C-alpha cells in the first residue's frame, strides 16, 4: 500500500510540474484576445473520417485485492487503443489491455507457507475522454502537455490461474470453487491520460488507469470489489488526413452574422411580396404581349421589306410614315423596343447599321448623341427610368461593338419617360442624333 501511495505521489508531482512547464511554454501564445479573455471557439466541424487516432505501448500493472485480505504485486502490461475526437474537448476510444497479475494469498489459504497466485487477464473496454487542457486553456494544435481524464467500462477475462496444489485445495474447500475456473467480469473505472506533444501527429502518452472489478475467479470468490491500477507508457498517432480543428467566427462575429441573416431574411420576405406583385403584372404583360404578337410580326416583316428597298431608294423607314434619309444633317434615327424590354430586335439593328454607316461614310470622325425613352402609361417610375437608361446603354454598346467607336464618341444625353405620341409604342425608343 505504501508503494502505491509513493507511485501516486510521484505521478501527481510530475503532472503538476508538466502543467507548470506547459503554461510557461504557452505564455506568449495563449488563446486570448486583446482584452486578455480566453478564446475557446467555436470550432468548425470536421468530417467523420477526420480526427481518428491509435495509441499503443506497455507498462506496469499494480494488482490489489485488500478487501479479500490478499496482497498485490507488480507485473507487466500492454495496451492498444483506437479512437476519435468528436471536437477539441471530447472524444472516445475502444481498446484492449493485456495484463499479468500476481497476488499473495497466504492469508486466504493458511497452508503454513507463503502462497502466491499468478494469472493473466485481458480487458476489452470503451473510454469517454475529456481534454481538460483544451477546455480550460483553449484549443491549441501544438500544446506541449494535455491532461485528459476519462471514464471507462468493459469486460475483463481472467485465465491461466497458477497456484500450488495445496493452495488450490484450500481455496476449493473454503470457497467451494471449481478447479482453475475461468471467469469473465464487468469492470469500470476512471483514468488520466497525459499526452505530450512530440511533433505533428505524434505524442508520448502516460496513462494512469484505476479499474474496479467484483471478481469470482479461483482465489477470490468473496464478491468484494478488487482494485487494479495500471501505469502505461506509449505513443499516440493521429491517423486521419485531417487531425486538427479550424476555429470558426468569434461570438461578436457570430452575433453580427446573425443580425445580417435576420436583415437578409426580412429583405427576402419583402422581395417575395414584391415578386408576387410583379408576377401579377407580368401575367398582364404576357397577355398583352400575346395580343400584340401578330401586329409586331407584321411590322417586322414590313420593316424588313422597307429596309430592302432602302438599299436602292436611299432611305430607311422606321414605320409607315417616318423615315430617315441617308444624307448628313437629316432627321435623327429612332430605334423602337418591345414593351418592358431593352433588347434590340434584328430589324432595329438593321436600322442602326444603315444610319451609322451612312454618317460615318461621309464623316469617319463624327460623334453621336443618344436619348432613351419609355412610355409613361406603362409600369412605374422606377421601372421606366431603368428602361430609359438601359435602352440607351444597349444602343450605345451595340454601336461601339459593331463599328469600333470609342466610348467618348457616343454620349447619352438624356433618359426619361415620354408621352409625346398617342401610340405608346412610339415612346419606347432611343433617338440617335449626330
C-alpha positions in Angstrom: 0.0 0.0 0.0 2.9 2.3 0.8 4.4 1.6 -2.6 1.1 2.5 -4.3 0.9 5.8 -2.4 4.5 6.6 -3.3 4.0 5.9 -7.0 0.8 8.0 -7.0 2.6 10.9 -5.3 5.4 10.8 -7.9 2.9 10.8 -10.8 1.0 13.7 -9.3 4.2 15.7 -8.8 5.3 15.0 -12.4 1.8 16.1 -13.6 1.9 19.4 -11.7 5.5 20.1 -12.9 4.4 19.4 -16.5 1.4 21.6 -16.2 3.6 24.5 -15.0 6.1 23.9 -17.8 3.2 23.8 -20.4 1.7 27.0 -19.1 5.2 28.7 -19.3 5.8 27.4 -22.8 2.4 28.8 -24.0 2.6 32.1 -22.1 3.3 34.1 -25.3 1.0 32.0 -27.5 -2.1 31.6 -25.3 -5.6 31.8 -26.9 -6.5 35.2 -25.6 -7.9 38.3 -27.3 -6.7 41.8 -26.9 -8.6 42.1 -23.6 -7.0 39.0 -22.1 -10.1 36.9 -22.4 -9.6 33.2 -23.3 -10.9 32.3 -26.8 -12.3 28.8 -26.9 -14.1 28.6 -30.2 -16.5 27.9 -31.8 -14.8 25.4 -34.0 -15.7 24.2 -37.5 -17.0 20.6 -37.6 -14.8 18.0 -39.2 -15.9 15.1 -41.4 -16.5 11.6 -40.0 -13.1 10.5 -41.4 -11.1 13.2 -39.5 -9.5 13.1 -36.1 -9.0 9.3 -35.7 -6.0 8.1 -33.7 -4.4 5.0 -32.3 -2.3 4.6 -29.2 -0.2 1.6 -28.1 2.5 0.8 -25.6 3.3 -1.1 -22.4 3.8 -0.5 -18.7 3.2 -1.9 -15.3 0.1 -3.3 -13.6 -0.4 -3.0 -9.8 -2.9 -5.6 -8.7 -4.6 -5.1 -5.3 -7.3 -7.0 -3.6 -7.2 -5.9 0.1 -10.9 -6.5 0.5 -10.1 -10.2 0.2 -7.2 -10.0 2.6 -4.7 -10.5 -0.3 -1.6 -8.5 -1.2 -1.0 -7.5 -4.8 2.1 -7.4 -6.9 3.7 -5.6 -9.8 3.6 -7.2 -13.3 4.0 -6.1 -16.9 1.1 -4.9 -19.1 0.5 -3.8 -22.7 -2.3 -1.9 -24.5 -3.7 -0.9 -27.9 -6.5 1.7 -28.4 -8.3 3.1 -31.4 -10.4 6.3 -31.1 -11.8 9.5 -32.5 -12.1 13.1 -31.2 -15.6 14.5 -31.7 -14.4 18.0 -31.0 -11.3 19.5 -29.4 -12.6 18.8 -25.9 -14.4 15.4 -26.1 -13.5 12.0 -27.7 -14.0 8.3 -27.3 -11.9 5.2 -27.9 -12.1 1.4 -27.9 -9.1 -0.6 -26.6 -7.5 -3.8 -25.4 -5.3 -4.0 -22.3 -3.5 -7.2 -21.5 -2.0 -7.8 -18.1 -0.2 -10.3 -15.9 -1.2 -10.3 -12.2 0.4 -11.6 -9.1 -1.3 -11.9 -5.7 -0.1 -13.0 -2.3 -2.9 -15.3 -1.0 -1.2 -16.6 2.1 -3.9 -15.1 4.4 -6.6 -16.7 2.4 -5.4 -20.3 2.4 -3.3 -20.7 5.6 -1.1 -23.6 4.3 1.7 -22.7 6.6 3.9 -21.0 3.9 3.8 -18.0 1.6 1.4 -18.7 -1.3 1.2 -16.7 -4.5 -1.3 -16.8 -7.3 -0.1 -15.8 -10.8 -2.7 -15.2 -13.5 -3.4 -13.3 -16.7 -6.4 -11.2 -17.7 -7.5 -9.2 -20.7 -9.7 -6.1 -20.6 -11.8 -5.0 -23.6 -13.1 -1.5 -22.8 -14.6 1.7 -24.1 -13.5 5.1 -22.8 -15.2 8.5 -22.8 -12.4 11.2 -22.8 -12.4 14.8 -21.8 -9.4 17.1 -22.8 -9.2 19.2 -19.7 -6.4 21.3 -21.2 -8.3 22.4 -24.3 -11.4 23.1 -22.2 -9.6 25.3 -19.6 -6.9 27.0 -21.7 -8.5 26.9 -25.1 -7.6 24.6 -28.1 -4.0 24.6 -29.3 -2.8 22.5 -32.1 0.7 22.2 -30.6 0.1 22.2 -26.8 3.0 20.6 -25.1 1.1 18.7 -22.5 -2.6 17.6 -22.5 -4.4 16.3 -19.4 -7.2 14.0 -20.5 -9.4 12.5 -17.7 -11.6 9.7 -18.8 -14.2 7.1 -17.6 -14.1 3.5 -18.9 -16.1 0.4 -18.8 -15.8 -3.1 -20.4 -15.3 -6.8 -19.8 -12.3 -8.4 -18.1 -11.4 -12.0 -18.7 -9.3 -13.9 -16.1 -7.5 -17.1 -17.3 -4.3 -19.2 -16.8 -4.5 -19.2 -13.0 -1.3 -20.7 -11.5 -1.2 -21.6 -7.8 0.2 -24.5 -5.8 -1.9 -27.7 -5.3 -2.1 -27.1 -1.5 -3.5 -23.6 -2.1 -5.8 -24.9 -4.8 -7.3 -27.4 -2.4 -7.6 -24.9 0.4 -9.5 -22.5 -1.8 -11.8 -25.2 -3.1 -12.7 -26.1 0.5 -13.0 -22.6 1.7 -14.9 -21.1 -1.3 -16.3 -24.2 -2.9 -14.7 -23.4 -6.3 -14.2 -25.5 -9.3 -10.7 -26.3 -10.3 -8.9 -23.4 -12.0 -12.1 -21.8 -13.3 -12.0 -19.0 -15.9 -14.4 -16.1 -15.4 -15.5 -13.0 -17.4 -16.3 -10.0 -15.3 -17.7 -6.5 -15.9 -15.3 -3.7 -15.0 -15.3 0.1 -14.8 -13.3 2.9 -13.5 -11.5 6.2 -14.3 -8.1 7.2 -15.6 -5.9 10.1 -16.6 -4.2 10.2 -20.0 -1.2 12.5 -20.1 -0.4 13.4 -23.7 3.0 15.0 -24.5 3.4 16.7 -27.9 6.4 15.4 -29.8 5.6 16.6 -33.4 2.6 16.8 -35.8 0.6 13.5 -35.5 2.8 12.0 -32.7 2.5 12.1 -28.9 4.1 10.4 -26.0 1.5 9.1 -23.5 1.4 8.3 -19.9 -1.8 6.6 -19.0 -2.8 6.0 -15.3 -5.9 3.8 -15.0 -7.9 2.7 -12.0 -10.2 -0.3 -12.5 -12.8 -1.8 -10.1 -14.0 -5.4 -10.5 -16.1 -7.8 -8.5 -14.1 -11.0 -9.3 -15.2 -14.6 -8.9 -12.1 -16.4 -10.0 -10.3 -19.2 -8.3 -8.6 -17.4 -5.4 -11.0 -14.6 -4.7 -14.7 -15.6 -4.7 -15.9 -13.5 -1.9 -17.6 -10.9 -4.1 -15.7 -8.0 -2.7 -14.5 -5.3 -5.2 -11.0 -5.5 -6.4 -8.9 -2.5 -7.4 -6.4 -2.6 -10.2 -4.0 0.3 -11.0 -2.1 0.4 -14.3 0.6 2.8 -15.3 1.2 2.6 -19.0 3.6 4.5 -21.3 3.3 4.5 -25.1 2.7 6.6 -28.2 -0.4 8.1 -29.8 -0.5 8.6 -33.6 -3.1 10.7 -35.4 -4.0 8.6 -38.5 -6.6 10.8 -40.3 -5.7 13.1 -43.2 -7.0 16.0 -41.0 -6.4 15.8 -37.3 -6.6 19.5 -36.2 -9.6 21.8 -35.8 -10.2 25.1 -37.5 -11.6 27.9 -35.4 -14.9 29.4 -36.5 -16.0 33.0 -36.0 -15.9 34.7 -32.7 -19.1 35.4 -30.6 -19.2 39.0 -31.7 -18.8 38.0 -35.3 -21.5 35.3 -34.9 -23.9 37.9 -33.5 -23.1 40.3 -36.4 -23.7 37.4 -38.8 -27.0 36.6 -37.1 -28.1 40.2 -37.4 -27.1 40.3 -41.0 -29.0 37.0 -41.6 -32.1 38.5 -40.0 -31.9 41.5 -42.2 -31.4 39.3 -45.2 -34.5 37.2 -44.2 -36.6 40.4 -43.9 -35.4 41.6 -47.2 -36.2 38.2 -48.8 -39.7 38.4 -47.4 -40.2 41.8 -48.9 -38.7 40.7 -52.2 -41.1 37.7 -52.2 -44.1 40.0 -51.7 -42.9 42.3 -54.5 -42.2 39.3 -56.7 -45.8 38.2 -56.2 -47.0 41.7 -57.2 -44.7 41.8 -60.2 -45.8 38.3 -61.1 -49.4 39.6 -61.5 -48.2 42.4 -63.6 -46.1 40.1 -65.6 -49.1 38.0 -66.3 -50.9 41.0 -67.6 -47.9 42.0 -69.7 -47.7 38.5 -71.1 -51.4 38.6 -72.2 -50.8 42.0 -73.8 -47.7 40.7 -75.5 -49.6 37.7 -76.9 -52.3 40.1 -78.2 -49.7 42.3 -80.0 -47.6 39.4 -81.2 -49.3 39.2 -84.6 -49.1 43.0 -85.1 -45.4 43.1 -84.2 -44.7 40.3 -86.6 -46.5 42.1 -89.3 -44.5 45.3 -88.6 -41.2 43.4 -88.6 -42.0 41.8 -92.0 -42.9 45.3 -93.4 -39.8 46.9 -91.9 -37.7 44.2 -93.5 -39.3 44.8 -96.8 -38.8 48.6 -96.4 -35.2 48.0 -95.4 -34.5 46.1 -98.5 -36.0 48.9 -100.6 -33.9 51.4 -98.7 -30.7 50.0 -100.2 -31.9 51.2 -103.5 -34.0 54.1 -102.6 -31.5 55.8 -100.3 -33.9 55.9 -97.3 -34.5 53.8 -94.2 -38.1 53.6 -92.9 -39.0 53.5 -89.2 -42.7 52.9 -89.8 -45.3 53.7 -92.4 -45.0 57.5 -92.1 -41.5 58.1 -90.7 -38.1 57.6 -92.5 -34.5 58.8 -92.3 -32.7 60.0 -95.4 -29.1 59.0 -95.9 -27.6 62.4 -96.0 -25.7 64.1 -93.2 -27.8 66.7 -91.4 -31.1 64.9 -91.9 -33.6 63.7 -89.1 -32.3 61.6 -86.2 -32.7 57.9 -86.2 -35.3 56.4 -83.8 -35.0 52.8 -82.6 -38.0 51.1 -81.0 -38.3 48.4 -78.3 -41.0 46.0 -77.1 -43.0 46.8 -74.0 -41.0 46.3 -70.9 -37.8 45.3 -72.9 -34.5 46.8 -73.7 -33.5 44.1 -76.2 -32.7 45.2 -79.8 -34.6 43.3 -82.5 -32.8 42.3 -85.7 -34.8 44.9 -87.6 -33.8 47.7 -85.3 -30.2 46.6 -85.6 -30.5 46.9 -89.4 -31.9 50.4 -88.9 -28.9 51.4 -86.7 -26.4 49.8 -89.1 -27.8 51.7 -92.1 -27.9 55.0 -90.3 -24.4 54.9 -88.7 -22.8 53.6 -91.9 -24.2 56.5 -93.9 -23.0 59.1 -91.4 -19.5 57.5 -91.0 -19.2 57.2 -94.8 -19.5 61.0 -95.0 -17.5 61.8 -91.8 -15.5 58.9 -90.2 -14.8 61.1 -87.1 -18.3 62.0 -86.4 -19.8 61.8 -82.9 -23.3 60.7 -81.8 -25.8 61.5 -79.1 -28.4 59.2 -77.6 -31.6 59.8 -75.7 -33.6 56.9 -74.2 -37.3 56.9 -73.6 -40.1 54.8 -72.1 -43.9 55.3 -72.4 -45.4 56.9 -69.3 -48.6 54.9 -69.4 -46.9 51.5 -68.6 -45.2 50.4 -65.4 -44.0 52.6 -62.5 -41.4 55.3 -62.4 -38.6 53.1 -61.1 -39.0 50.5 -63.9 -39.5 53.2 -66.6 -36.4 55.1 -65.5 -34.4 51.9 -65.6 -35.7 51.1 -69.1 -34.8 54.5 -70.4 -31.3 54.2 -69.3 -30.8 50.6 -70.2 -32.2 51.1 -73.7 -29.8 54.0 -74.4 -26.9 51.9 -73.0 -27.8 48.9 -75.2 -27.8 51.0 -78.3 -24.5 52.7 -77.3 -22.8 49.3 -76.7 -24.1 47.9 -80.0 -22.7 50.9 -82.0 -19.4 50.7 -80.2 -19.0 47.0 -80.7 -20.3 46.9 -84.3 -18.4 50.0 -85.6 -15.4 50.0 -83.3 -16.1 53.5 -81.9 -14.6 54.7 -78.7 -16.8 55.4 -75.6 -16.2 59.2 -75.7 -17.6 59.4 -79.3 -21.1 58.3 -78.1 -22.8 60.4 -75.4 -26.1 59.6 -73.7 -27.8 63.0 -73.4 -31.0 62.0 -71.7 -33.1 59.1 -70.4 -36.6 59.9 -69.5 -40.3 58.9 -69.6 -42.3 60.2 -72.5 -45.9 60.6 -73.6 -45.5 62.5 -76.8 -47.2 60.1 -79.1 -50.8 58.8 -78.9 -49.4 55.4 -79.6 -47.3 54.4 -76.6 -45.2 52.1 -78.7 -43.6 55.1 -80.3 -42.4 56.3 -76.9 -40.5 53.1 -76.2 -37.5 54.2 -78.2 -33.9 55.5 -78.4 -33.2 58.6 -80.5 -29.7 58.7 -82.3 -28.6 62.2 -83.2 -25.4 63.4 -84.9 
